[in-house]
Amino acid sequence: MAENQLGNTKTFRRSITSADGTGIIEILNCADSFLEYDALSSSYYLGKSFYLEAFSGAIYLPSLQQAPFPEIFPEMNSAEKIAAMLAIEGDYPFVGLRFHARKGTGAWSTLATARLQNKGRETTIPFTIPYLTINQLKILSPDDRLGISIINYGSGVLGAGDYINLEGDFRVNIDLIAKPQQIRTIGVGLPYGVEIPTGMPTRFRLANTNRAILYATNTGNADIWIAGNSSVAIGTGIYLAPNGGGNLTEQTITGELWAIADGGPSRISGVEASYV
């Protein structure tokens, strides 16, 4: 069971006109909605859920011959009502609005196609039911993408002044399951010794992103100053007193280290161990 849960509600919109042609147009990429949570994956297993709750289009097709609304009466049975609607569809021009889906960068597959006619005014049509699902909402995977295309059924495609304004509402949920703490193994401590001259910065350790611990001691006879780059100077940085009087124990700095001696040469000796 998830220890914590995050949720967010969002919308998307896209206007389709004749300028968009007949190719598949991506209107929704579920993965984009989870990008802001990716930083949590270093500490948690992320259970991602995506719910498309509403999807509709405002349709206006003045370039097509206007089609009347079917004459439907209360005494008609279902078959008679469908026949009346199909008669209007068959007698007047229409264009198709096809819905597509794919996983990630895979191939597009067809879900359904809505046939649209000019009703003389802007008409809003819900698409979630029945074109995408028969349920109250459409459940999508985190890598799902939805697209649409315009289909020519013999009456042409979108013309001048035509538009389909798409709008959708969706919700995302993130279940956070804490990852077990990883125990990292520390390798063998390797000894080193580097002569540090005076008046010239000297790099005594290379950068090591796997560094687990570093010990450094001034075993020479002069003062030593340490910093994380070649700009180290006498009087600034970490001070190591001579003759073993100055020691450095470091478990977090993984970059390179530089040193300079004051008043004469000296020597840094120590041990470095890395995670394996």
N, C-alpha and C positions, 0 to 999 in steps of 0.2 A: 504494500500500500504506500502511496506517495506521502512523504512527510509534509510537503507544501504544494500548493497549486497556484498558478498564475493564470489569469484570464484577461482577454481583451476583445472588444467589439470594434469592427472596422467596416468600411464601405469601399466600393470601387465603382467607377463610372467610365463609360466609353461611348463616344458618338460615332456612328457609322454613316458615311455618305458615299456618293458616287466616286469620290477621290480615293477611296480605300480599295476599289477593285473587287476581285473575286477570290483572292488568296485567303488563307487562314490567318486570322488576326488573334493573337493571344490577348485575352482580357483578364486573366487571373492566373497568378503563379503562387501557389500556396507556400512554397519555400520562402518567398520574400517576407511573409508575415512572421516567420520564426527567426529571422536574422538577428534581431535585437537581443535574443536570448542565447545566442551561441556562446557568449563569454561564460555562461554558467556551466557549460559542458565539461570544464576542467574539474569541477567539484561534484557535479550531479549527473545522473542518468536522466535524460529528458524524455518524458512521455508526451508526444505531441498529438493533439486532436484538432481537427478542422471541421467546422460545421457551416455549410452554406444555408442560411436561413431564409433568404428571399432573393429573387432574381427576376427582373421584369424589364420590359422595353416600351418606350413611348414611340409609336409607329406613325409616320406621316409620309404618304406616298402619292403626292399630287401628280406625278408624271404618268401614273397608270390610270386607265379608265376607271371611273368610280363604280364600285360594286355595292349594291343595296344590301341591307341586312336581311337575313332569311325570315320568312313569315312563319313564325312558330306560335302554336295555339295550345292552351292548357289541355285540350282533349287529345293531343297527339301523344303517341307512345314514343319510346326512345328511338326506335328505328325510323319513325317518320321524321323526328326532329333532325336526326343525322342526315337523312336523305335531303331535307330542305337545305341544310348547310352545304352539303356536297354539290347540290344543284347550282348554288351561287358560285361556289368555287370553280365549277366546271365551265360556267358561262362567262366569267369575267377574268381578266388577267391577274396574275399573282407572281410574286418572287418568293424564293425560299431563303430562310435563315437557318443554316445548319450549325449544330453544336458539336464540337469536337473535344476530345480529352487525350492526354498523354502523360506518361510517367517520365519525369525528368527531361532528358533529351531524346527520348524514344520517339517512335513514329506516332502520328496522330491517328486516332480511331474515331469513327462517327458515332455519336450518341443518338441524335434525333434531328428532325428537320421540321420547322414550323413554316406553314404557307401563309404569306401575308398579302392582303389586298388593300386597295385604297377605299376607305370608308367615308371619305369626304371631310374628315377632320382627324386630329391626332387621337390615336387610340392606344391605351395602355394595356399590355397583355402580360400576365404572369407566365414565367417560363419554368420555374422550379418544378411545379406540377403542371402538366404531365411529361414535359420534355426531358427533364433531368432525373426525376425520381417520382415514385407514386406515394412517397411518404411526406411527412410535414417538413422535413429538411433533408438536405443532401449531405451525406458524410463523405469527406474527401481525405485522401492520404496527404502527409506533409510534402510529398514530392509531386503531387498532381498539378496539372495545368489545364485550364479550360480555354477554348478558342471558338471563334465563330467564322463563318464564311457565307457569302451571298451566292445563291444558286439560281441559274437561269433555267426556268422550266418552259421556255419558248416565248415568254412575254418580255424578255429582256431582263436587265438588272436595275439597280438604283439609278435614277436619272436626276436631272437638275431639280433642286428643291426638296428631294427626298432625304429623309434621315431616319435612323433608328437610334434612339438614345437609351443605352443600356445602363442599368443600375442594380447593384447587388449589395446585400448585407451579409456579413459573416462573423463568426465568433471563433476564437482560438483558445485552447486550454493547454497549459503546460504543467505536467506533473513532475515534481522534483524529487528524485530519490538519491540520497547522499551516497557517494562512492566510498567504499571502505578505504581507510587511510593506508597509503602505500608505505611500506618500510623499505628504504633504500639501503643497499649494502655498500659499505665503505671499503675501498681497496687498501692495499698495503701502503703505509707511509713511506715515501721515497725521500731520502736525505739529499740536501743540496748545500753548496757553499759558493758564494760569489764575492769576489774582491770589489770593494766600492772605493773608487778614487775620490779625491777632493777636487772641486771646481768643475766637475763634469757629471751630469746626471747619468746613471747607469740602470738599465732595466735588469732586475734580478729575478722576476717571474713573468712568464708569458700568460696571456689570458687563458682561463680554463673554465669553461661553462659547467663542467662536472665537478668542480672543486668542492670537496666536502669540508676540509679543514686545512689551515696553514699555520705553521709555527715559524717564527723568525726571531733570531737572537743576534745582537751585536756582539760578536766575539773578538772584535778588534779593539784598538786603543784610542779611537777617535769617535766623536759624536756622529750619529747618522740620522738623517731626516728622510722620511718615506712619503710618497704620494702615488696617485694612480695614473700619472702621465709624466712626460719628459720635462714638464715645467717645474718639477720639484726644485725647491730652493732652500738654502740654509735658513732656519728660523721659521719655516712653515711646514705643515703636514704633521706626520706622526714622528715623535722623537724617540730614538733608541739610544740609551746611555751606553758607554763603552764597557768592555770587559765583562759582558754578561749581565750588565745592569739594566738593559732594555729588552723587552720581549713583546712580540706581537702574536696574538691568537685571533684568527679570523675564520668565520664560518659562513659569511654572506657575500663578501666581495669576490667576484669571479673574474674581474678584469686583470690586466697586467699591472705590475707594481715596479716603481722606480725608486732609486735612492741616491743620496749624495752625502759624502763625508765632509766634516768640518775640521780644518786644521791639520789634516793628514789623512792618508788612506786608512780604511778599516775593512771589516769583513762581516757579511751577513751569513749565518748558517741556520739551517732549520730543516723541517720536514713538511712535505705536502702530500695529502691523500685525496683521492678522487672517488666519486661514486662509480660503481661498476654495474 
